[in-house]
Amino acid sequence: MRYISTRGRAPVLDFTEVTLAGLASDGGLYVPESWPHFSPAEISAMRGLPYAELAARVMQPFVGDCLAPERLLELTAQAYGRFAHAAVTPLTQLDERHWLIELFHGPTLAFKDVALQLLGLLFEERSTRSPTATGWRSSCSIPRAASATSSGCR
């Protein structure tokens, strides 16, 4: 998967580069160059999956070849295994038409845990492995990874 800036003046990056870069160098946001599609059969196959496995399957097209599917699943299981509720983000039915998603079961009891528990592991994964080690794929090596991690990504 390749990511482009919403302002169109920054280099096209892969998942690893976008994860470490954050904002695009032209001040824009990075978005997928094209959006992945799931077939009705693929969506049906996801029904009832544990949260970590569902997250890994939905994220895999965005990650592309930068992280092996098995490693992404390990990271999502580690990130969401820290949540106090087995469903991670359970839905509570308020009445016949209204539902509420509970985003406070993470380790800090804040909604941000849903994204940041995994993001922290992705930074750690990148900073502790060489570009050719299992996990991040060599095709997604980052020249500026050292400077990104040394400036407080851990």
Phi, psi and omega per residue, in radians:
M1 nan 2.371 3.092
R2 -1.948 2.550 -3.113
Y3 -2.088 2.403 3.140
I4 -2.083 2.737 3.119
S5 -1.419 2.534 3.078
T6 -1.169 -0.295 3.095
R7 -1.692 -0.174 3.004
G8 1.288 0.214 -3.097
R9 -2.108 0.272 3.124
A10 -1.975 2.760 3.119
P11 -1.091 2.621 3.036
V12 -1.311 2.312 -3.087
L13 -2.168 2.826 3.025
D14 -1.652 -3.118 -3.056
F15 -1.015 -0.807 -3.116
T16 -1.077 -0.808 -3.126
E17 -1.109 -0.733 3.134
V18 -1.148 -0.704 3.135
T19 -1.050 -0.743 -3.122
L20 -1.378 -0.529 -3.076
A21 -1.352 -0.646 -3.040
G22 1.306 -1.893 3.108
L23 -1.349 2.672 3.074
A24 -1.236 2.682 -3.108
S25 -1.111 -0.347 3.103
D26 -1.600 0.154 3.124
G27 1.532 -0.039 3.123
G28 -1.488 -3.141 3.054
L29 -1.774 2.511 3.054
Y30 -1.460 2.305 3.096
V31 -2.298 2.734 3.107
P32 -1.042 2.457 3.083
E33 -1.126 -0.621 3.026
S34 -2.513 2.620 -3.072
W35 -1.623 2.344 3.090
P36 -1.219 2.705 3.115
H37 -2.140 2.446 3.027
F38 -1.900 2.317 3.106
S39 -1.268 2.834 3.059
P40 -0.986 -0.636 3.119
A41 -1.166 -0.697 3.106
E42 -1.142 -0.700 3.118
I43 -1.138 -0.760 3.100
S44 -1.063 -0.661 -3.133
A45 -1.171 -0.348 3.138
M46 -1.470 -0.236 -3.099
R47 -1.054 2.259 3.073
G48 1.429 0.037 3.125
L49 -1.212 2.599 2.997
P50 -1.047 2.647 -3.038
Y51 -0.918 -0.814 -3.088
A52 -1.087 -0.705 3.134
E53 -1.227 -0.708 3.085
L54 -1.076 -0.792 3.123
A55 -1.027 -0.778 3.141
A56 -1.105 -0.738 3.140
R57 -1.151 -0.709 -3.139
V58 -1.221 -0.656 -3.104
M59 -1.347 -0.474 -3.003
Q60 -0.919 -0.771 3.112
P61 -1.085 -0.515 3.119
F62 -1.335 -0.520 -3.140
V63 -1.383 -0.607 3.138
G64 1.097 -2.422 -3.094
D65 -1.483 0.072 -3.068
C66 -1.317 -0.386 -3.138
L67 -2.531 2.255 -3.140
A68 -1.045 2.444 3.141
P69 -0.935 -0.670 -3.138
E70 -1.130 -0.685 -3.137
R71 -1.244 -0.683 3.085
L72 -1.043 -0.741 3.102
L73 -1.093 -0.721 3.085
E74 -1.047 -0.751 -3.120
L75 -1.196 -0.708 3.112
T76 -1.170 -0.669 3.096
A77 -1.108 -0.708 3.113
Q78 -1.173 -0.789 -3.110
A79 -1.113 -0.852 -3.034
Y80 -1.546 -0.177 3.029
G81 -1.233 -0.247 3.127
R82 -1.458 -0.105 -3.078
F83 -1.405 2.580 -3.053
A84 -1.349 -0.266 -3.136
H85 -1.954 2.375 -3.114
A86 -1.034 -0.559 3.141
A87 -1.450 -0.049 -3.124
V88 1.170 -1.102 3.111
T89 -2.212 1.283 -3.051
P90 -1.161 2.672 3.030
L91 -1.719 2.361 3.074
T92 -2.016 2.211 3.129
Q93 -1.436 2.147 -3.131
L94 -1.553 -0.685 3.054
D95 -2.795 -2.941 -3.030
E96 -1.144 -0.342 -3.104
R97 -2.056 -0.156 -3.010
H98 -2.152 2.339 3.121
W99 -2.196 2.695 3.126
L100 -2.242 2.230 3.067
I101 -1.625 2.285 -3.116
E102 -1.621 1.992 -3.083
L103 -1.912 0.418 -3.032
F104 -2.037 0.360 -3.093
H105 -1.679 0.094 3.116
G106 -1.346 3.066 -3.065
P107 -1.096 -0.447 3.107
T108 -1.801 0.088 3.126
L109 1.088 0.443 -3.112
A110 -2.133 2.627 -3.133
F111 -1.014 -0.503 -3.081
K112 -1.124 -0.358 3.120
D113 -1.018 -0.537 -3.099
V114 -1.023 -0.683 3.125
A115 -1.646 -0.773 -2.931
L116 -1.344 -0.423 3.066
Q117 -1.101 -0.707 3.107
L118 -1.306 -0.737 -3.116
L119 -1.027 -0.739 3.097
G120 -1.033 -0.711 3.108
L121 -1.178 -0.629 3.091
L122 -1.132 -0.729 3.067
F123 -1.080 -0.800 -3.137
E124 -1.086 -0.744 3.117
E125 -0.998 -0.796 -3.105
R126 -1.217 -0.671 -3.059
S127 -1.369 -0.368 -3.077
T128 -1.792 -0.081 -3.123
R129 -2.075 2.548 3.023
S130 -1.277 2.797 -3.120
P131 -1.012 -0.420 -3.095
T132 -1.772 0.013 3.129
A133 -1.268 2.828 3.062
T134 -0.982 2.419 -3.084
G135 2.029 -1.817 3.114
W136 -1.189 2.338 -3.107
R137 -1.435 2.582 -3.094
S138 -1.098 -0.457 3.117
S139 -1.203 -0.160 -3.106
C140 -2.048 0.556 -3.141
S141 -1.205 2.618 -3.042
I142 -2.142 2.056 3.104
P143 -1.135 -0.542 -3.085
R144 -1.690 0.266 -3.129
A145 -1.057 -0.714 -3.126
A146 -1.081 -0.750 -3.134
S147 -1.226 -0.599 3.123
A148 -1.143 -0.762 -3.097
T149 -1.309 -0.552 -3.132
S150 -1.303 -0.238 -3.138
S151 -1.719 0.415 2.947
G152 1.873 0.372 3.124
C153 -1.379 -0.282 -3.118
R154 -1.439 nan nan
